[in-house]
Amino acid sequence: MQPQPDSVHYRQRYAVLYAIMLSGIMGPIDASIVNAILPTITQSLHAEISTSQWVPMIYLLAISSLLLFYGRLGDIVGYKRVYIAGLGGFIAASALCGTAPSAYALIAFRALQGVCAGAMMAVPYAIITACFPPHERGKALGINALSISAGLALGPSLGGMIAFAAGWRFAFLVNVPIGIAGLLWALRVVPDLRRHESKLDVAGAMLAFATLASFVLFINRAQATGFNYRTWPILVTALVAGNAFVWLESKLPHPMLNLGLFHNPAFSLGNASALLNFMSQYVMVFITPFFLQRLLHQPPNRIGLVMTAFPLAVMTMAPASGSLSDRIGARVLASVGTAVSALALFLMSLLPPDATLTDIAWRLVLFGLGTGIFQSPNNSAVMGSVPGQYLGSASGALATTRNVGMTLGIAVGGWALHSSVHPEVLRQPMLDMQASIAFLAGVRHAYLAGAALAALAALTSLASRGRKPARLA
């Protein structure tokens, strides 16, 4: 049985929150910073593009595949132990990435970094939920969202500046001092919550890893090469492993993921809403830079500046929305937020081929405001809907939903674009008039698909009915 929130001193609770935020900013930065410096890494290590693309992909694969396992492990051995181990390993792996002698070594170190980042990212929601009383939970999760949004905002521009000033290796090495500071702080203030007697479901963990790893790999490969003899076996693996996982978890007395959690509408529909929201987000995040580059011919520094409007708007809105949800509930706020996001994506689909940067920036701000309104209340509703002994599992499930949503969103955007524009055209340095028209049509289809996803998230949020955590076996 974990301690009641009121047993933790008020000021100590916020010290825990800020410690998690300090180290939590590194994950989003590291996920976004590599895309900005990947061409530099490829050139520096004399690697093929087909090889270097594994540098960001292996990191995402490792994280997505292990979040559920780490969440449940936190329920059993303690959230602090999992968090500290992940953070310490992430620091060491970052140092290895910064000293990698070859592309293959960097890929291996990035895999290790992803394994450790998964532990670091799986349990923060559980720690915050355990340390804050219900009437402050939304506010705390909203404040925590600042670190995620700040990391996403800083990543691309920070990566470019560091690579220009000191070389790409320092983009990884910068994690070391920040991580050490976060580690020392977390060791001091994060409470060692009492653990719950249970057994670790090793078979379930292996099946979950196989399901998520093969599914994320399928999405990535299918986007690059299409559905063919190389990609369909990966999908079959995901489906077989996924069905085996569900069957096993329904039979075990101590499953890795208690499927009974999904009987609660606040949990199941909240996760569905989060999945749809992150899909719509990454349609926007993936497609908009291409619009700016290929149609408006903007340089990378301006593209990065314009794209920063989205996470900055999330940072502005998330704490206030989380605090408001503590007073009026999450359902209405979450549905309003996703509806605003859907409107912003629809307005993006109406952009003319000669749109100005201001035209795009205010739509990104609107989308960020909608996302900020949605995220904190939805996270609070999901985490507040589960019994205390399953906070780690819920935190891992929510983090998994986020990462899978990101991957699916990029795939949806890519497929919408490729449905209108031949891949050979996309590789041309300059688009002729006919190609530009086709490209704009593809961009509009992608934005409309994102708007539909966000609108569906508004419906699932509105349909959710929160209730007190049920007793689960």
N, C-alpha and C positions, 0 to 999 in steps of 0.2 A: 504494500500500500504506500503510495507516494505521499509526501507531506502536503497538507493543505496550503493553498497560496498565502493565507493570512499568517502562516508561521514564518514566512520570509519577510524580513524587514523591508519597508517600503523603498527606502533609498537603495538597499541592496538589490532589489529587483531591477531597478534601472541600471545599476552597475552591470548586472548580468546581461541585460539587453544591449548596452553599449559595447560590451566585450564581444558579444556575438556579431554585432554590426561591424566592428573593426576588422575581424577576420572574414566576415561574410562578404565584404566588398570585393575580396580577391577572386572569388569564384566567377562572378559576372565579368569582372575585368579580364580575367584569363580566358574566358570563353569568347569574348569579343575582340580582344587585343590581337590574337593570332591572325585573324582574317585580314587585319590591316597591314601586318608585316609579313604575310606569307610569301608574296613575290620576292621580298628581300631575302627571306630564309632560303627560298628555292635557289636563288642566284648564288648566295654565299656558300651553300653546301653542295653546289653543282649537282642538283637533283632534278629529276624529271617532274613535271607538274603532276603526273599520275601518281608519283610517289609522295610528293609533298602534301597532296590533298589529304593524306592519312594523318597529318599532324593535327588538324582540328577534329577530324572524324573519330579517331581512336579515343580521344578525350571524351567526346560526347557518348560514344558507345559504352565506355567503361562506367561513366557516371550513371547513365540511364539503366544499365543492366543490374546495378548493385544497390540502388536506393531502397527498394523494398526490403532486401536482406539487412541492410544497415539499420533501417527503421525498427525492424523486429529485434535485431540484436541489441539495440538500445533499450527496448522494453525489458530484456532479460539481464544484461550485464550492467546497465546504467547508461543514461544518455551522455553524461560527462565523459565516461571512458571512451565511448565511440567517437565523440566530438574531438577530444584531445588527441586521440590516436590519429584521426583523420587529418587534423590540422598539422600535427608534427610531421606526418608523412608527406603532406602537401608541400611543406617548407623544404624538406630534403629533396623531393622530386623536382621542385622548381629550380633548386641549385643545380641538379643534374641536367635539366633541360638547358640551363644557361651555359653549360660547359660541354654540351654534346658535340662529339667530333665529326658526326656524319648524320645524314638524314635518317638512316635506319636507327641509329642510337637515339635521335631525338624522338622518333615515333615510339620507341620502347619506353623512354622516360615519360613521354606524354601519357602513355597507357598507365604507367605507375601513378602519375599525377592524377589521372581520372579516377583510379581506384581509391586513392586517398581523398580526393575531393568529394566523392560520393558519400563517404563517412562524415565529412565535415558539413555537407549540405542536407543530409537525411534527417537530422534530429533537432535543428534549431527551433522549428515550430513547436516541437514537443517540449523543449526546455522553456520556451517563453510561456506556453500554455500552462505548464506546471508551476511557474513562478508568479503568474499574475492572476488575480481574481477575475471572475467573469466580467465584472463591470469595467475592467481596464484592459481586457484581452484585445479587443478590436483596436484600441489606441496603440497598444504595444506592437501589434503586428503591423499597423500602419507605419509606425516609426521605423520598424525593422525594414519595411519596404524601401525606405530611403536608401539604404546601403545597396540594395539590388539595383535600383534605378540609377544611382550614382555610378555604380560599376559599369552598367551598360552604357551610360552617357560618356564616361571617361575613357572606356576601353579603346575605341578606334583612334581618337585624337591623341591619347596618351601613347599608344603604340607607335603612331607615326612620329611623334616628337622624340620619343626615346630612341627609336631606330635611327633617326636622323642625327641626333646629338651624340649618342654613345654606342650605337650598334644594336642589332636585334637581340643579342644575348641578354642585355640589361632589361629587356621587357619581361623576361622570366626572373632575373635576379632581383628585381625590385620587390618581388613577393617575400624575399627572405627577411629583411628587416621589419616589414609590416607584419608578417606572419609571426615572427618571434615576439613582437610586442603584444599581438593578440593572444598568443599562447600563454605568455606569462600572466597576462591579465585574467584570462579564462581559468587558469589553474588556481588563481587566487579567489575569484568571486563566484564562478559557476557552482551551484550546489551539487553535491553527490547524492542525488535522489535515490532513495531505497529501491532496490531491484525487485522484480516480480518473479517468483519461483515458476519456472517453466523450462521446457526443453527446446533446444534450437532445432528447427526443422531443416536439416541439411538437404534432404532430397527436394523439398520444396524450394529451397534457395537455389539449387542447381537448375531446377526446371524454370524458375523465374528468370534466372540469368540467361538460359538458353532462349526463352521466349522473347525477352526484351532485346537481347543482343542481336538475334537474328531478325527481329522485326525492324529495329532501327537500321540495321545493315541493308535490309531489303529496300526500305524507303530511300536510302541514300543511293544504292546502286541502280534501282529502277528509275530514279530521276535522271541519272547520268547515262544509262544505256538502254532504258526501256524494259518492258516485261518480256524476257526471252529465256532461253535455256540456261543462262547463267544466273538469273534472278529468281525464277519460279521455285527452284529447290530451296532457296533461303526462306521464301514465304511458307512453303510446306513445312519446313522445320519449325518456324514460328507457330503455325497453327497446331501442329502435333504437340509440341512442347506446351503450348498454352492450354490445350484441352487436358493434357495430362496433369498440369499444375492445378487446374480447377477441380478435377476429380480427386486428386490427392488431398488438397486443402479441405475438401468437404468431408473427408473420411478421418482425418487425424484429430486426436483430442487436443493437441497443441500445435496448430498450424502456424506457418510463417505469416500468413495473412488470413485473419478470420473473416470469411466471406459473409458472416452475419452482420458485419459493419455496413454492408451495402443494402441491408434491409431498411436502414434508416434513410429516409428521403434527403435529410439535410446533408448526409455524408455522400450518398451516391449521386444525387443531382448536383451537389456542390462540386464534386470532382468532375462531373460531366461538363458543368459550366466552365470550370477552370481549363479543361482540355480545349473546349471550343474557343475560349477567350485567347489562350496562347496560340492556337492555330491562326486566329484572325490577326493577332499581333505580328506573327512572323510572316504572314502574307504581306503585311504592310512593310515590315523591316527588310524583307528580302527584295521586294519589287521596287520600292521607291528609289533606292540608289541607282538601279538600272534606268529608271525613268529620267533621273537627273543627269546621268552620264550619257546615255545613248540618244535621247531626244533633245535635252536642253544643253548638252555639251559642257557640263559643269566640271571643274577640276576636283580632285579628291578632297582638298581641304574645305571647299565650300559644301560638298556633299556631306562630310562629317559634321560640319556646323549646322546645316539644316536638319539633319537627322537627330541632333541633340535635342531638338524641340520636344520630341516625344517623351524621352525619359525625364526631362526637366519638368514637364507638365505632370507626369505621374508623381514625381517627388513632391510637387506642390499640393496635390490633392489627397494622396494616400493617407497621411496622418489624420487630416481632418475627417475624412470619410470613415476611417477606422474608429475614431473617437465618437462620431455621430452614431455609428452602428451599435455602440455600447448602450445608447439611450433608446433608439427607435427600432433596433433589430436590423438584420442583414438582408432580408429578402427583397424589399423594395429598392434599397440602395444598389444591390447587385444587379437587379434587372434594369434599373435606370442607367447604370454605368455601361452595361453592355449595349443597351439601346443607343446611347450616345456614340459608342465606338462604331456601331453599325452605320449610323448616320455619317460619321466622318469618313468611313471607307466608301460609302455610296457617293459622297461629295468628291472623293479622290477619283472615282470612276468618271466624273464629269469634267476633269481637267482637260483643257485644250492643249494641243501640241506646242503652243507658244506660252505656256503658263509661266508666271514669274515665281521666284523663290518665295516671295511673300504668300502667294496663292497656296503653295505647298506647305509652308511653315505653319500657317494658322490652322490648316486641316490636321496636321500632325499634333498641334497643341490640343485641338478638340478631341482627337483620338486618345491622347495621353490623359486628358481630364476624365474621359469615360473609363479608361483602364484603371486610373487611380481611384475612382469612385467604386469600382467593382472589386478590386483585388482584396483589400483588407477586410471588408465585411464578409466576403465569401470565405476567405481563409479562417476567419474567426468562427463562422458558422460551422465549417467542416471540423475544425479542431475541438469545438465545444460540444460536438454531437457524439463523441466517443467516450467510453469509460476510461478512467485513468490508466489502467494497465495496458491500454492499446494506443497511447499517445504516440509512441515511436512508430508503430505501424501506420497510423494515420498520417503522421508527418512524412514518412517515406512514400506513402501512396500519393500524397499531394505533390511532393517533389518529383516523383516519377511522372505524374500527369503533366507537370510543367515541361519537363524535358521532352517527353513524347509529343506534346502539343507543338513545341518549337520545331521538331523534326517534321511533323506532318504539315505544319504551316508552310515551311519552305518547299515541301513537295507539292502542295496544292498550288502555290505561286509559280513554281517551275513548270508544272504540267499545264497550267493555264497559259503561260507564256509560250511554251513549245507547241501548244495546240494551234496557235495562230502564226508562229514564225518558225521557219525551218532552222535547225541548229546551225547549219552552215552560215545562214544570214547573221545569226547572233555573234558569230566569230569575226565578222567583218569589222574593221576599225571604223568605217563610216557607213551609215545607212543611206541608200538612195530613197527617192520619194515613195516608191511602192513598198519598200521594206519598212520605212518609217510608219506608213499607214498600218501595215500588218502588225508592227511592233506595238503601236498605240492600242490597237484592238486587243492584243494579248494582255497588255497591262490593264486595260479596263475590265476584261474578263476576270483577271486575278483579283482586282479590287472588289468586283461584284461578288465573287466567291467568298472573299473575306467578310464582306458585309452580311452575306447569308449566314455564315458561321457565327458572327457576333449576334445577329438577330435570334438565331436558335439558342445561343447562350442566354439571351434575355428571357426566353420562354422557359428554359430549364431552371433559371434562377427564380422566376415568378412561381413556378410549380413547386418549388422546394418548400417543405414545411418542417421547421426545426422542432426537435423534441429533446427531452432529457436523455442522456446516454442510457442505453439499455444494458442489462446484465447479459454478458455473452459467455458462452461456455469456453 
